[in-house]
């Protein structure tokens, strides 16, 4: 019954089932530019987001050489990039339809296209008052009379 997708053990390839239809991991360098154009077109992320540039490449190793954030199907390249903290240009919300794991679940709703026009979740700067006017008056009075009190 696995070929019908009906089992008692859940989905067979959970991460692949969560991937967006328009996202396909590149296997060679020529596939990166069309993929990034497609990701930016279908992305629900804000337009002002700063993505790592795929044309800017970083040297990670004398054997592997320069990388741009994609592993091209190589596990060793992926491990070296992970160890050297090379950031992938696509984020989880660009790759997956739903949050695949609970560790990325907490901020997933912020990239919902339905919430682009509402502002209930935005925070505004607050300017707390350092001391109330009564406290300032009492401090000035206490300089002259150490037994002064409001009560």
Secondary structure, DSSP 8 states (H G I E B T S, - for coil): -GGGT--TT--SSHHHHHB-TT----SSTTHHHHHHHHHHHH--S-TT-----SSS-EEEETTTEEE-S--TT-HHHHHHHHHTT---SS-HHHHBSS-SSGGGTTTGGGG-GGGTT--TT--------SS-HHHHHHHHHHHH-TT----
